Structure formats: C-alpha cells, structure tokens
Amino acid sequence: MGAGGCYGGRVGTILLVGVDIFFRGKLEGLLPEHRLTTTESVDPPDVVICDVSRIEPQEVADAYPDIPILGFTNHTDTAGLRRAHAAGFDQVIAKSALDERARALVQELMPPVD
C-alpha cells in the first residue's frame, strides 16, 4: 500500500472532448488525482482525452497541436481508430482498455515538471 495514494505522478489538467457524462464519471473514478475539465475551461490542459466516435479527430489535433492526445473508441470502430492515428493522436486505444490503463497512459503522456 502506497503512502496516501502517492504514485510519483503529478496532478494535471485533463481536457475531456466528446466524452459522455457516464464515461466522464468513470474517468473521474480512475483518475482522482487529476482535474478533469471540458472545453469551457480556460486552463490549458496537460493532456486531452477524447471519444473518437463523438468528435472529428483532425479538428481536435488541430486545436491542440502541442498537447498530448489520448483517443479512445469502441474496439469495433476501426475507421475511427484509423482517423485518430492519421490525425496524429499520441495514443489511440479501445474504450475497454482505457478502463484498465487510464492512469498509466495519462502518466506516460503527462509533460514532465520543469
């Protein structure tokens, strides 16, 4: 058991794009140490997480060119996975894998503290 849930990472601002309210609640449970925001937030995000099936990947990539982007979609949405890869997302995974790997993936994408 870790000391107070300290896992060596840092608190980040994660922008959710096209993520439905149900899955947002799930992500909040998986990533309690981070601040999850939506596009109304004025704070620049450290990482963007988006539901590829509900957004246009190229638009998100163009809007956040210098921010790591994690896209997820249903494992059967091969066209969406291809669009996200083509748009240059840093990570694209099946929604089911996000349940298991959300924390590790966010830590990999989180920019280091200067």
C-alpha positions in Angstrom: 0.0 0.0 0.0 1.4 3.4 -1.0 1.7 6.4 1.2 -1.6 8.3 0.8 -2.0 7.2 -2.8 1.2 8.9 -3.8 2.3 7.2 -7.0 5.1 9.5 -8.1 3.0 11.4 -10.7 1.8 15.0 -10.7 -1.6 16.5 -10.7 -2.6 17.5 -14.2 -5.5 19.2 -16.0 -7.1 16.8 -18.4 -9.4 18.1 -21.0 -12.3 15.8 -22.0 -13.6 16.2 -25.5 -16.7 14.4 -26.7 -16.7 12.2 -23.5 -20.3 11.4 -22.3 -21.3 12.1 -18.8 -21.3 8.4 -17.8 -17.8 7.8 -19.0 -16.6 11.1 -17.5 -17.8 9.8 -14.1 -15.8 6.6 -14.7 -12.7 8.6 -15.7 -13.0 10.7 -12.5 -13.0 7.5 -10.5 -10.0 6.1 -12.4 -8.0 9.4 -12.3 -9.0 11.0 -8.9 -5.7 12.8 -8.6 -6.2 14.9 -11.8 -8.6 17.7 -12.6 -10.9 16.8 -15.5 -12.3 19.8 -17.4 -14.3 20.4 -20.5 -13.8 22.8 -23.4 -15.4 25.6 -21.4 -12.4 25.7 -19.1 -9.9 28.5 -19.5 -7.0 26.5 -18.1 -4.7 25.0 -20.7 -4.8 21.2 -20.4 -1.8 18.9 -19.9 -3.5 16.0 -21.7 -6.6 15.8 -23.9 -8.8 12.6 -23.7 -11.4 12.3 -26.4 -14.0 9.8 -27.6 -13.1 9.3 -31.2 -16.6 8.2 -32.1 -18.1 11.5 -31.0 -15.6 14.1 -32.3 -13.6 14.8 -35.5 -10.0 13.7 -34.7 -8.4 16.1 -37.1 -10.2 19.1 -35.5 -9.0 18.1 -32.0 -5.5 17.6 -33.3 -5.5 21.0 -34.9 -7.0 22.7 -31.9 -4.3 21.2 -29.5 -1.2 20.8 -31.6 1.3 20.9 -28.7 -0.7 18.8 -26.2 -0.6 15.0 -25.9 -3.9 13.5 -27.1 -5.3 10.2 -26.0 -8.2 8.9 -28.1 -10.5 6.0 -27.3 -13.3 4.3 -29.1 -15.1 1.0 -29.3 -12.8 -1.8 -30.4 -15.0 -2.4 -33.5 -14.7 1.2 -34.7 -11.7 0.6 -36.9 -12.4 3.6 -39.1 -12.4 5.8 -36.0 -9.1 4.3 -34.8 -7.6 4.9 -38.3 -8.8 8.6 -38.3 -7.3 9.2 -34.9 -4.0 7.7 -35.9 -4.0 9.7 -39.1 -4.7 12.9 -37.2 -1.6 12.2 -35.1 -3.0 11.3 -31.7 -0.3 10.2 -29.3 -2.3 7.2 -28.1 -5.4 5.5 -29.5 -6.9 2.6 -27.6 -10.1 0.6 -27.3 -12.5 2.0 -24.7 -12.3 -1.3 -22.8 -8.5 -0.9 -22.4 -8.9 2.6 -21.1 -10.6 1.1 -18.0 -7.5 -0.9 -17.2 -4.8 1.5 -18.3 -6.1 5.1 -17.9 -3.8 6.0 -15.1 -0.6 4.6 -16.7 -1.5 6.2 -20.1 -2.1 9.6 -18.6 1.2 9.4 -16.7 3.0 8.5 -19.9 1.5 11.4 -21.7 1.8 14.0 -18.9 4.5 16.5 -19.6 7.3 16.4 -17.1 7.5 19.1 -14.4 10.2 21.7 -15.3 
